[in-house]
Amino acid sequence: MKDPICGMEVGKDSKFKSNYKGKDYYFCSASCKQSFDKSPEKHVKG
Ligand SMILES: [Zn+2]
């Protein structure tokens, strides 16, 4: 999986995770997760 914020490879064991529209997204850090949670529609295509 790729961190949608910074593009880094992250595993499904990452503790930074969000669910948006029924899909799970994983992040490398708390700050990437925060950016995503603020405006997920900016970072997700479709
Ligand atoms: Zn990241």
mmCIF file of the protein (N, C-alpha, C, O) and its ligand, coordinates in Angstrom:
data_MODEL
# 
_entry.id   MODEL 
# 
loop_
_entity.id 
_entity.type 
_entity.pdbx_number_of_molecules 
1 polymer     1 
2 non-polymer 1 
# 
_entity_poly.entity_id                      1 
_entity_poly.type                           'polypeptide(L)' 
_entity_poly.nstd_linkage                   no 
_entity_poly.nstd_monomer                   no 
_entity_poly.pdbx_seq_one_letter_code       MKDPICGMEVGKDSKFKSNYKGKDYYFCSASCKQSFDKSPEKHVKG 
_entity_poly.pdbx_seq_one_letter_code_can   MKDPICGMEVGKDSKFKSNYKGKDYYFCSASCKQSFDKSPEKHVKG 
_entity_poly.pdbx_strand_id                 A 
# 
loop_
_entity_poly_seq.entity_id 
_entity_poly_seq.num 
_entity_poly_seq.mon_id 
_entity_poly_seq.hetero 
1 1  MET n 
1 2  LYS n 
1 3  ASP n 
1 4  PRO n 
1 5  ILE n 
1 6  CYS n 
1 7  GLY n 
1 8  MET n 
1 9  GLU n 
1 10 VAL n 
1 11 GLY n 
1 12 LYS n 
1 13 ASP n 
1 14 SER n 
1 15 LYS n 
1 16 PHE n 
1 17 LYS n 
1 18 SER n 
1 19 ASN n 
1 20 TYR n 
1 21 LYS n 
1 22 GLY n 
1 23 LYS n 
1 24 ASP n 
1 25 TYR n 
1 26 TYR n 
1 27 PHE n 
1 28 CYS n 
1 29 SER n 
1 30 ALA n 
1 31 SER n 
1 32 CYS n 
1 33 LYS n 
1 34 GLN n 
1 35 SER n 
1 36 PHE n 
1 37 ASP n 
1 38 LYS n 
1 39 SER n 
1 40 PRO n 
1 41 GLU n 
1 42 LYS n 
1 43 HIS n 
1 44 VAL n 
1 45 LYS n 
1 46 GLY n 
# 
loop_
_struct_asym.id 
_struct_asym.entity_id 
A 1 
B 2 
# 
loop_
_chem_comp.id 
_chem_comp.type 
_chem_comp.mon_nstd_flag 
ALA 'L-peptide linking' y 
ASN 'L-peptide linking' y 
ASP 'L-peptide linking' y 
CYS 'L-peptide linking' y 
GLN 'L-peptide linking' y 
GLU 'L-peptide linking' y 
GLY 'peptide linking'   y 
HIS 'L-peptide linking' y 
ILE 'L-peptide linking' y 
LYS 'L-peptide linking' y 
MET 'L-peptide linking' y 
PHE 'L-peptide linking' y 
PRO 'L-peptide linking' y 
SER 'L-peptide linking' y 
TYR 'L-peptide linking' y 
VAL 'L-peptide linking' y 
ZN  non-polymer         . 
# 
_pdbx_entity_nonpoly.entity_id   2 
_pdbx_entity_nonpoly.name        ? 
_pdbx_entity_nonpoly.comp_id     ZN 
# 
_pdbx_nonpoly_scheme.asym_id         B 
_pdbx_nonpoly_scheme.entity_id       2 
_pdbx_nonpoly_scheme.mon_id          ZN 
_pdbx_nonpoly_scheme.ndb_seq_num     1 
_pdbx_nonpoly_scheme.pdb_seq_num     101 
_pdbx_nonpoly_scheme.auth_seq_num    101 
_pdbx_nonpoly_scheme.pdb_mon_id      ZN 
_pdbx_nonpoly_scheme.auth_mon_id     ZN 
_pdbx_nonpoly_scheme.pdb_strand_id   A 
_pdbx_nonpoly_scheme.pdb_ins_code    . 
# 
loop_
_atom_site.group_PDB 
_atom_site.id 
_atom_site.type_symbol 
_atom_site.label_atom_id 
_atom_site.label_alt_id 
_atom_site.label_comp_id 
_atom_site.label_asym_id 
_atom_site.label_entity_id 
_atom_site.label_seq_id 
_atom_site.pdbx_PDB_ins_code 
_atom_site.Cartn_x 
_atom_site.Cartn_y 
_atom_site.Cartn_z 
_atom_site.occupancy 
_atom_site.B_iso_or_equiv 
_atom_site.pdbx_formal_charge 
_atom_site.auth_seq_id 
_atom_site.auth_comp_id 
_atom_site.auth_asym_id 
_atom_site.auth_atom_id 
_atom_site.pdbx_PDB_model_num 
ATOM   1   N  N  . MET A 1 1  ? 0.841   -1.194 0.000  1.00 0.00 ? 1   MET A N  1 
ATOM   2   C  CA . MET A 1 1  ? 0.000   0.000  0.000  1.00 0.00 ? 1   MET A CA 1 
ATOM   3   C  C  . MET A 1 1  ? 0.875   1.242  0.000  1.00 0.00 ? 1   MET A C  1 
ATOM   4   O  O  . MET A 1 1  ? 2.007   1.239  0.483  1.00 0.00 ? 1   MET A O  1 
ATOM   5   N  N  . LYS A 1 2  ? 0.315   2.291  -0.553 1.00 0.00 ? 2   LYS A N  1 
ATOM   6   C  CA . LYS A 1 2  ? 1.044   3.554  -0.547 1.00 0.00 ? 2   LYS A CA 1 
ATOM   7   C  C  . LYS A 1 2  ? 0.344   4.565  0.336  1.00 0.00 ? 2   LYS A C  1 
ATOM   8   O  O  . LYS A 1 2  ? -0.880  4.702  0.322  1.00 0.00 ? 2   LYS A O  1 
ATOM   9   N  N  . ASP A 1 3  ? 1.143   5.255  1.091  1.00 0.00 ? 3   ASP A N  1 
ATOM   10  C  CA . ASP A 1 3  ? 0.644   6.399  1.838  1.00 0.00 ? 3   ASP A CA 1 
ATOM   11  C  C  . ASP A 1 3  ? 0.142   7.432  0.814  1.00 0.00 ? 3   ASP A C  1 
ATOM   12  O  O  . ASP A 1 3  ? 0.934   7.928  0.013  1.00 0.00 ? 3   ASP A O  1 
ATOM   13  N  N  . PRO A 1 4  ? -1.170  7.766  0.827  1.00 0.00 ? 4   PRO A N  1 
ATOM   14  C  CA . PRO A 1 4  ? -1.699  8.676  -0.199 1.00 0.00 ? 4   PRO A CA 1 
ATOM   15  C  C  . PRO A 1 4  ? -1.199  10.108 -0.053 1.00 0.00 ? 4   PRO A C  1 
ATOM   16  O  O  . PRO A 1 4  ? -1.339  10.907 -0.979 1.00 0.00 ? 4   PRO A O  1 
ATOM   17  N  N  . ILE A 1 5  ? -0.630  10.438 1.076  1.00 0.00 ? 5   ILE A N  1 
ATOM   18  C  CA . ILE A 1 5  ? -0.146  11.797 1.294  1.00 0.00 ? 5   ILE A CA 1 
ATOM   19  C  C  . ILE A 1 5  ? 1.253   11.990 0.723  1.00 0.00 ? 5   ILE A C  1 
ATOM   20  O  O  . ILE A 1 5  ? 1.485   12.914 -0.056 1.00 0.00 ? 5   ILE A O  1 
ATOM   21  N  N  . CYS A 1 6  ? 2.188   11.121 1.107  1.00 0.00 ? 6   CYS A N  1 
ATOM   22  C  CA . CYS A 1 6  ? 3.579   11.345 0.706  1.00 0.00 ? 6   CYS A CA 1 
ATOM   23  C  C  . CYS A 1 6  ? 4.079   10.319 -0.310 1.00 0.00 ? 6   CYS A C  1 
ATOM   24  O  O  . CYS A 1 6  ? 5.166   10.475 -0.866 1.00 0.00 ? 6   CYS A O  1 
ATOM   25  N  N  . GLY A 1 7  ? 3.283   9.260  -0.556 1.00 0.00 ? 7   GLY A N  1 
ATOM   26  C  CA . GLY A 1 7  ? 3.666   8.286  -1.567 1.00 0.00 ? 7   GLY A CA 1 
ATOM   27  C  C  . GLY A 1 7  ? 4.605   7.197  -1.084 1.00 0.00 ? 7   GLY A C  1 
ATOM   28  O  O  . GLY A 1 7  ? 5.039   6.350  -1.865 1.00 0.00 ? 7   GLY A O  1 
ATOM   29  N  N  . MET A 1 8  ? 4.917   7.222  0.202  1.00 0.00 ? 8   MET A N  1 
ATOM   30  C  CA . MET A 1 8  ? 5.795   6.207  0.762  1.00 0.00 ? 8   MET A CA 1 
ATOM   31  C  C  . MET A 1 8  ? 5.074   4.861  0.856  1.00 0.00 ? 8   MET A C  1 
ATOM   32  O  O  . MET A 1 8  ? 3.863   4.808  1.067  1.00 0.00 ? 8   MET A O  1 
ATOM   33  N  N  . GLU A 1 9  ? 5.850   3.757  0.693  1.00 0.00 ? 9   GLU A N  1 
ATOM   34  C  CA . GLU A 1 9  ? 5.270   2.430  0.891  1.00 0.00 ? 9   GLU A CA 1 
ATOM   35  C  C  . GLU A 1 9  ? 5.014   2.202  2.384  1.00 0.00 ? 9   GLU A C  1 
ATOM   36  O  O  . GLU A 1 9  ? 5.903   2.397  3.214  1.00 0.00 ? 9   GLU A O  1 
ATOM   37  N  N  . VAL A 1 10 ? 3.806   1.793  2.708  1.00 0.00 ? 10  VAL A N  1 
ATOM   38  C  CA . VAL A 1 10 ? 3.500   1.445  4.098  1.00 0.00 ? 10  VAL A CA 1 
ATOM   39  C  C  . VAL A 1 10 ? 2.815   0.083  4.146  1.00 0.00 ? 10  VAL A C  1 
ATOM   40  O  O  . VAL A 1 10 ? 2.055   -0.283 3.250  1.00 0.00 ? 10  VAL A O  1 
ATOM   41  N  N  . GLY A 1 11 ? 3.100   -0.646 5.203  1.00 0.00 ? 11  GLY A N  1 
ATOM   42  C  CA . GLY A 1 11 ? 2.505   -1.962 5.354  1.00 0.00 ? 11  GLY A CA 1 
ATOM   43  C  C  . GLY A 1 11 ? 1.141   -1.872 6.014  1.00 0.00 ? 11  GLY A C  1 
ATOM   44  O  O  . GLY A 1 11 ? 0.775   -0.847 6.589  1.00 0.00 ? 11  GLY A O  1 
ATOM   45  N  N  . LYS A 1 12 ? 0.398   -2.965 5.920  1.00 0.00 ? 12  LYS A N  1 
ATOM   46  C  CA . LYS A 1 12 ? -0.926  -2.998 6.549  1.00 0.00 ? 12  LYS A CA 1 
ATOM   47  C  C  . LYS A 1 12 ? -0.827  -3.072 8.063  1.00 0.00 ? 12  LYS A C  1 
ATOM   48  O  O  . LYS A 1 12 ? -1.831  -2.984 8.770  1.00 0.00 ? 12  LYS A O  1 
ATOM   49  N  N  . ASP A 1 13 ? 0.391   -3.232 8.548  1.00 0.00 ? 13  ASP A N  1 
ATOM   50  C  CA . ASP A 1 13 ? 0.572   -3.255 9.994  1.00 0.00 ? 13  ASP A CA 1 
ATOM   51  C  C  . ASP A 1 13 ? 0.813   -1.855 10.552 1.00 0.00 ? 13  ASP A C  1 
ATOM   52  O  O  . ASP A 1 13 ? 1.030   -1.675 11.750 1.00 0.00 ? 13  ASP A O  1 
ATOM   53  N  N  . SER A 1 14 ? 0.769   -0.873 9.662  1.00 0.00 ? 14  SER A N  1 
ATOM   54  C  CA . SER A 1 14 ? 0.947   0.506  10.116 1.00 0.00 ? 14  SER A CA 1 
ATOM   55  C  C  . SER A 1 14 ? -0.115  0.864  11.139 1.00 0.00 ? 14  SER A C  1 
ATOM   56  O  O  . SER A 1 14 ? -1.281  0.497  10.989 1.00 0.00 ? 14  SER A O  1 
ATOM   57  N  N  . LYS A 1 15 ? 0.288   1.583  12.183 1.00 0.00 ? 15  LYS A N  1 
ATOM   58  C  CA . LYS A 1 15 ? -0.698  1.950  13.197 1.00 0.00 ? 15  LYS A CA 1 
ATOM   59  C  C  . LYS A 1 15 ? -1.453  3.214  12.810 1.00 0.00 ? 15  LYS A C  1 
ATOM   60  O  O  . LYS A 1 15 ? -2.413  3.604  13.474 1.00 0.00 ? 15  LYS A O  1 
ATOM   61  N  N  . PHE A 1 16 ? -1.008  3.853  11.719 1.00 0.00 ? 16  PHE A N  1 
ATOM   62  C  CA . PHE A 1 16 ? -1.714  5.048  11.267 1.00 0.00 ? 16  PHE A CA 1 
ATOM   63  C  C  . PHE A 1 16 ? -2.628  4.654  10.120 1.00 0.00 ? 16  PHE A C  1 
ATOM   64  O  O  . PHE A 1 16 ? -2.164  4.332  9.026  1.00 0.00 ? 16  PHE A O  1 
ATOM   65  N  N  . LYS A 1 17 ? -3.891  4.680  10.368 1.00 0.00 ? 17  LYS A N  1 
ATOM   66  C  CA . LYS A 1 17 ? -4.851  4.121  9.429  1.00 0.00 ? 17  LYS A CA 1 
ATOM   67  C  C  . LYS A 1 17 ? -6.137  4.927  9.487  1.00 0.00 ? 17  LYS A C  1 
ATOM   68  O  O  . LYS A 1 17 ? -6.566  5.356  10.558 1.00 0.00 ? 17  LYS A O  1 
ATOM   69  N  N  . SER A 1 18 ? -6.752  5.129  8.321  1.00 0.00 ? 18  SER A N  1 
ATOM   70  C  CA . SER A 1 18 ? -8.046  5.791  8.273  1.00 0.00 ? 18  SER A CA 1 
ATOM   71  C  C  . SER A 1 18 ? -8.957  5.032  7.340  1.00 0.00 ? 18  SER A C  1 
ATOM   72  O  O  . SER A 1 18 ? -8.503  4.372  6.405  1.00 0.00 ? 18  SER A O  1 
ATOM   73  N  N  . ASN A 1 19 ? -10.226 5.129  7.596  1.00 0.00 ? 19  ASN A N  1 
ATOM   74  C  CA . ASN A 1 19 ? -11.190 4.540  6.685  1.00 0.00 ? 19  ASN A CA 1 
ATOM   75  C  C  . ASN A 1 19 ? -11.988 5.670  6.052  1.00 0.00 ? 19  ASN A C  1 
ATOM   76  O  O  . ASN A 1 19 ? -12.522 6.543  6.737  1.00 0.00 ? 19  ASN A O  1 
ATOM   77  N  N  . TYR A 1 20 ? -12.054 5.628  4.727  1.00 0.00 ? 20  TYR A N  1 
ATOM   78  C  CA . TYR A 1 20 ? -12.792 6.656  4.005  1.00 0.00 ? 20  TYR A CA 1 
ATOM   79  C  C  . TYR A 1 20 ? -13.616 5.988  2.922  1.00 0.00 ? 20  TYR A C  1 
ATOM   80  O  O  . TYR A 1 20 ? -13.078 5.269  2.081  1.00 0.00 ? 20  TYR A O  1 
ATOM   81  N  N  . LYS A 1 21 ? -14.925 6.225  2.940  1.00 0.00 ? 21  LYS A N  1 
ATOM   82  C  CA . LYS A 1 21 ? -15.842 5.615  1.982  1.00 0.00 ? 21  LYS A CA 1 
ATOM   83  C  C  . LYS A 1 21 ? -15.631 4.111  1.853  1.00 0.00 ? 21  LYS A C  1 
ATOM   84  O  O  . LYS A 1 21 ? -15.619 3.562  0.752  1.00 0.00 ? 21  LYS A O  1 
ATOM   85  N  N  . GLY A 1 22 ? -15.468 3.465  2.984  1.00 0.00 ? 22  GLY A N  1 
ATOM   86  C  CA . GLY A 1 22 ? -15.371 2.009  3.003  1.00 0.00 ? 22  GLY A CA 1 
ATOM   87  C  C  . GLY A 1 22 ? -14.017 1.448  2.635  1.00 0.00 ? 22  GLY A C  1 
ATOM   88  O  O  . GLY A 1 22 ? -13.850 0.230  2.576  1.00 0.00 ? 22  GLY A O  1 
ATOM   89  N  N  . LYS A 1 23 ? -13.043 2.312  2.385  1.00 0.00 ? 23  LYS A N  1 
ATOM   90  C  CA . LYS A 1 23 ? -11.700 1.841  2.057  1.00 0.00 ? 23  LYS A CA 1 
ATOM   91  C  C  . LYS A 1 23 ? -10.713 2.211  3.146  1.00 0.00 ? 23  LYS A C  1 
ATOM   92  O  O  . LYS A 1 23 ? -10.808 3.276  3.757  1.00 0.00 ? 23  LYS A O  1 
ATOM   93  N  N  . ASP A 1 24 ? -9.762  1.315  3.379  1.00 0.00 ? 24  ASP A N  1 
ATOM   94  C  CA . ASP A 1 24 ? -8.739  1.599  4.371  1.00 0.00 ? 24  ASP A CA 1 
ATOM   95  C  C  . ASP A 1 24 ? -7.537  2.272  3.725  1.00 0.00 ? 24  ASP A C  1 
ATOM   96  O  O  . ASP A 1 24 ? -7.106  1.896  2.635  1.00 0.00 ? 24  ASP A O  1 
ATOM   97  N  N  . TYR A 1 25 ? -7.012  3.257  4.406  1.00 0.00 ? 25  TYR A N  1 
ATOM   98  C  CA . TYR A 1 25 ? -5.806  3.948  3.951  1.00 0.00 ? 25  TYR A CA 1 
ATOM   99  C  C  . TYR A 1 25 ? -4.785  3.921  5.067  1.00 0.00 ? 25  TYR A C  1 
ATOM   100 O  O  . TYR A 1 25 ? -5.116  4.084  6.242  1.00 0.00 ? 25  TYR A O  1 
ATOM   101 N  N  . TYR A 1 26 ? -3.537  3.711  4.679  1.00 0.00 ? 26  TYR A N  1 
ATOM   102 C  CA . TYR A 1 26 ? -2.469  3.587  5.661  1.00 0.00 ? 26  TYR A CA 1 
ATOM   103 C  C  . TYR A 1 26 ? -1.453  4.706  5.470  1.00 0.00 ? 26  TYR A C  1 
ATOM   104 O  O  . TYR A 1 26 ? -1.218  5.183  4.360  1.00 0.00 ? 26  TYR A O  1 
ATOM   105 N  N  . PHE A 1 27 ? -0.864  5.106  6.587  1.00 0.00 ? 27  PHE A N  1 
ATOM   106 C  CA . PHE A 1 27 ? 0.049   6.253  6.566  1.00 0.00 ? 27  PHE A CA 1 
ATOM   107 C  C  . PHE A 1 27 ? 1.347   5.931  7.296  1.00 0.00 ? 27  PHE A C  1 
ATOM   108 O  O  . PHE A 1 27 ? 1.399   5.051  8.155  1.00 0.00 ? 27  PHE A O  1 
ATOM   109 N  N  . CYS A 1 28 ? 2.398   6.672  6.928  1.00 0.00 ? 28  CYS A N  1 
ATOM   110 C  CA . CYS A 1 28 ? 3.696   6.438  7.538  1.00 0.00 ? 28  CYS A CA 1 
ATOM   111 C  C  . CYS A 1 28 ? 3.803   7.146  8.877  1.00 0.00 ? 28  CYS A C  1 
ATOM   112 O  O  . CYS A 1 28 ? 4.624   6.769  9.713  1.00 0.00 ? 28  CYS A O  1 
ATOM   113 N  N  . SER A 1 29 ? 2.984   8.164  9.089  1.00 0.00 ? 29  SER A N  1 
ATOM   114 C  CA . SER A 1 29 ? 3.126   8.952  10.308 1.00 0.00 ? 29  SER A CA 1 
ATOM   115 C  C  . SER A 1 29 ? 1.804   9.587  10.701 1.00 0.00 ? 29  SER A C  1 
ATOM   116 O  O  . SER A 1 29 ? 0.859   9.634  9.914  1.00 0.00 ? 29  SER A O  1 
ATOM   117 N  N  . ALA A 1 30 ? 1.756   10.071 11.932 1.00 0.00 ? 30  ALA A N  1 
ATOM   118 C  CA . ALA A 1 30 ? 0.545   10.715 12.424 1.00 0.00 ? 30  ALA A CA 1 
ATOM   119 C  C  . ALA A 1 30 ? 0.229   11.968 11.621 1.00 0.00 ? 30  ALA A C  1 
ATOM   120 O  O  . ALA A 1 30 ? -0.940  12.299 11.418 1.00 0.00 ? 30  ALA A O  1 
ATOM   121 N  N  . SER A 1 31 ? 1.269   12.671 11.161 1.00 0.00 ? 31  SER A N  1 
ATOM   122 C  CA . SER A 1 31 ? 1.001   13.925 10.451 1.00 0.00 ? 31  SER A CA 1 
ATOM   123 C  C  . SER A 1 31 ? 0.402   13.645 9.075  1.00 0.00 ? 31  SER A C  1 
ATOM   124 O  O  . SER A 1 31 ? -0.436  14.414 8.602  1.00 0.00 ? 31  SER A O  1 
ATOM   125 N  N  . CYS A 1 32 ? 0.818   12.553 8.424  1.00 0.00 ? 32  CYS A N  1 
ATOM   126 C  CA . CYS A 1 32 ? 0.192   12.195 7.149  1.00 0.00 ? 32  CYS A CA 1 
ATOM   127 C  C  . CYS A 1 32 ? -1.269  11.817 7.364  1.00 0.00 ? 32  CYS A C  1 
ATOM   128 O  O  . CYS A 1 32 ? -2.138  12.196 6.579  1.00 0.00 ? 32  CYS A O  1 
ATOM   129 N  N  . LYS A 1 33 ? -1.532  11.073 8.424  1.00 0.00 ? 33  LYS A N  1 
ATOM   130 C  CA . LYS A 1 33 ? -2.910  10.697 8.721  1.00 0.00 ? 33  LYS A CA 1 
ATOM   131 C  C  . LYS A 1 33 ? -3.764  11.937 8.981  1.00 0.00 ? 33  LYS A C  1 
ATOM   132 O  O  . LYS A 1 33 ? -4.907  12.022 8.532  1.00 0.00 ? 33  LYS A O  1 
ATOM   133 N  N  . GLN A 1 34 ? -3.198  12.891 9.708  1.00 0.00 ? 34  GLN A N  1 
ATOM   134 C  CA . GLN A 1 34 ? -3.937  14.116 10.012 1.00 0.00 ? 34  GLN A CA 1 
ATOM   135 C  C  . GLN A 1 34 ? -4.276  14.895 8.749  1.00 0.00 ? 34  GLN A C  1 
ATOM   136 O  O  . GLN A 1 34 ? -5.390  15.395 8.599  1.00 0.00 ? 34  GLN A O  1 
ATOM   137 N  N  . SER A 1 35 ? -3.305  14.996 7.840  1.00 0.00 ? 35  SER A N  1 
ATOM   138 C  CA . SER A 1 35 ? -3.565  15.699 6.583  1.00 0.00 ? 35  SER A CA 1 
ATOM   139 C  C  . SER A 1 35 ? -4.687  15.024 5.816  1.00 0.00 ? 35  SER A C  1 
ATOM   140 O  O  . SER A 1 35 ? -5.547  15.688 5.237  1.00 0.00 ? 35  SER A O  1 
ATOM   141 N  N  . PHE A 1 36 ? -4.669  13.713 5.818  1.00 0.00 ? 36  PHE A N  1 
ATOM   142 C  CA . PHE A 1 36 ? -5.702  12.972 5.120  1.00 0.00 ? 36  PHE A CA 1 
ATOM   143 C  C  . PHE A 1 36 ? -7.059  13.193 5.776  1.00 0.00 ? 36  PHE A C  1 
ATOM   144 O  O  . PHE A 1 36 ? -8.043  13.474 5.092  1.00 0.00 ? 36  PHE A O  1 
ATOM   145 N  N  . ASP A 1 37 ? -7.113  13.069 7.084  1.00 0.00 ? 37  ASP A N  1 
ATOM   146 C  CA . ASP A 1 37 ? -8.379  13.193 7.803  1.00 0.00 ? 37  ASP A CA 1 
ATOM   147 C  C  . ASP A 1 37 ? -9.000  14.576 7.646  1.00 0.00 ? 37  ASP A C  1 
ATOM   148 O  O  . ASP A 1 37 ? -10.221 14.726 7.702  1.00 0.00 ? 37  ASP A O  1 
ATOM   149 N  N  . LYS A 1 38 ? -8.155  15.586 7.450  1.00 0.00 ? 38  LYS A N  1 
ATOM   150 C  CA . LYS A 1 38 ? -8.648  16.947 7.282  1.00 0.00 ? 38  LYS A CA 1 
ATOM   151 C  C  . LYS A 1 38 ? -9.447  17.096 6.004  1.00 0.00 ? 38  LYS A C  1 
ATOM   152 O  O  . LYS A 1 38 ? -10.507 17.722 5.988  1.00 0.00 ? 38  LYS A O  1 
ATOM   153 N  N  . SER A 1 39 ? -8.929  16.517 4.932  1.00 0.00 ? 39  SER A N  1 
ATOM   154 C  CA . SER A 1 39 ? -9.606  16.643 3.643  1.00 0.00 ? 39  SER A CA 1 
ATOM   155 C  C  . SER A 1 39 ? -9.344  15.413 2.765  1.00 0.00 ? 39  SER A C  1 
ATOM   156 O  O  . SER A 1 39 ? -8.611  15.482 1.778  1.00 0.00 ? 39  SER A O  1 
ATOM   157 N  N  . PRO A 1 40 ? -9.952  14.296 3.144  1.00 0.00 ? 40  PRO A N  1 
ATOM   158 C  CA . PRO A 1 40 ? -9.690  13.051 2.405  1.00 0.00 ? 40  PRO A CA 1 
ATOM   159 C  C  . PRO A 1 40 ? -10.025 13.162 0.929  1.00 0.00 ? 40  PRO A C  1 
ATOM   160 O  O  . PRO A 1 40 ? -9.359  12.545 0.097  1.00 0.00 ? 40  PRO A O  1 
ATOM   161 N  N  . GLU A 1 41 ? -11.040 13.933 0.593  1.00 0.00 ? 41  GLU A N  1 
ATOM   162 C  CA . GLU A 1 41 ? -11.465 14.023 -0.815 1.00 0.00 ? 41  GLU A CA 1 
ATOM   163 C  C  . GLU A 1 41 ? -10.369 14.599 -1.707 1.00 0.00 ? 41  GLU A C  1 
ATOM   164 O  O  . GLU A 1 41 ? -10.369 14.380 -2.918 1.00 0.00 ? 41  GLU A O  1 
ATOM   165 N  N  . LYS A 1 42 ? -9.438  15.334 -1.105 1.00 0.00 ? 42  LYS A N  1 
ATOM   166 C  CA . LYS A 1 42 ? -8.333  15.905 -1.884 1.00 0.00 ? 42  LYS A CA 1 
ATOM   167 C  C  . LYS A 1 42 ? -7.317  14.851 -2.293 1.00 0.00 ? 42  LYS A C  1 
ATOM   168 O  O  . LYS A 1 42 ? -6.609  14.994 -3.289 1.00 0.00 ? 42  LYS A O  1 
ATOM   169 N  N  . HIS A 1 43 ? -7.263  13.794 -1.502 1.00 0.00 ? 43  HIS A N  1 
ATOM   170 C  CA . HIS A 1 43 ? -6.184  12.825 -1.662 1.00 0.00 ? 43  HIS A CA 1 
ATOM   171 C  C  . HIS A 1 43 ? -6.629  11.503 -2.291 1.00 0.00 ? 43  HIS A C  1 
ATOM   172 O  O  . HIS A 1 43 ? -5.815  10.642 -2.624 1.00 0.00 ? 43  HIS A O  1 
ATOM   173 N  N  . VAL A 1 44 ? -7.937  11.375 -2.438 1.00 0.00 ? 44  VAL A N  1 
ATOM   174 C  CA . VAL A 1 44 ? -8.464  10.133 -2.980 1.00 0.00 ? 44  VAL A CA 1 
ATOM   175 C  C  . VAL A 1 44 ? -9.068  10.406 -4.347 1.00 0.00 ? 44  VAL A C  1 
ATOM   176 O  O  . VAL A 1 44 ? -9.833  11.352 -4.532 1.00 0.00 ? 44  VAL A O  1 
ATOM   177 N  N  . LYS A 1 45 ? -8.709  9.559  -5.296 1.00 0.00 ? 45  LYS A N  1 
ATOM   178 C  CA . LYS A 1 45 ? -9.302  9.705  -6.622 1.00 0.00 ? 45  LYS A CA 1 
ATOM   179 C  C  . LYS A 1 45 ? -10.560 8.843  -6.705 1.00 0.00 ? 45  LYS A C  1 
ATOM   180 O  O  . LYS A 1 45 ? -10.562 7.686  -6.283 1.00 0.00 ? 45  LYS A O  1 
ATOM   181 N  N  . GLY A 1 46 ? -11.585 9.397  -7.232 1.00 0.00 ? 46  GLY A N  1 
ATOM   182 C  CA . GLY A 1 46 ? -12.834 8.646  -7.392 1.00 0.00 ? 46  GLY A CA 1 
ATOM   183 C  C  . GLY A 1 46 ? -13.656 8.751  -6.137 1.00 0.00 ? 46  GLY A C  1 
ATOM   184 O  O  . GLY A 1 46 ? -14.748 8.188  -6.066 1.00 0.00 ? 46  GLY A O  1 
HETATM 185 ZN ZN . ZN  B 2 .  ? 3.492   9.684  4.767  1.00 0.00 2 101 ZN  A ZN 1 
# 
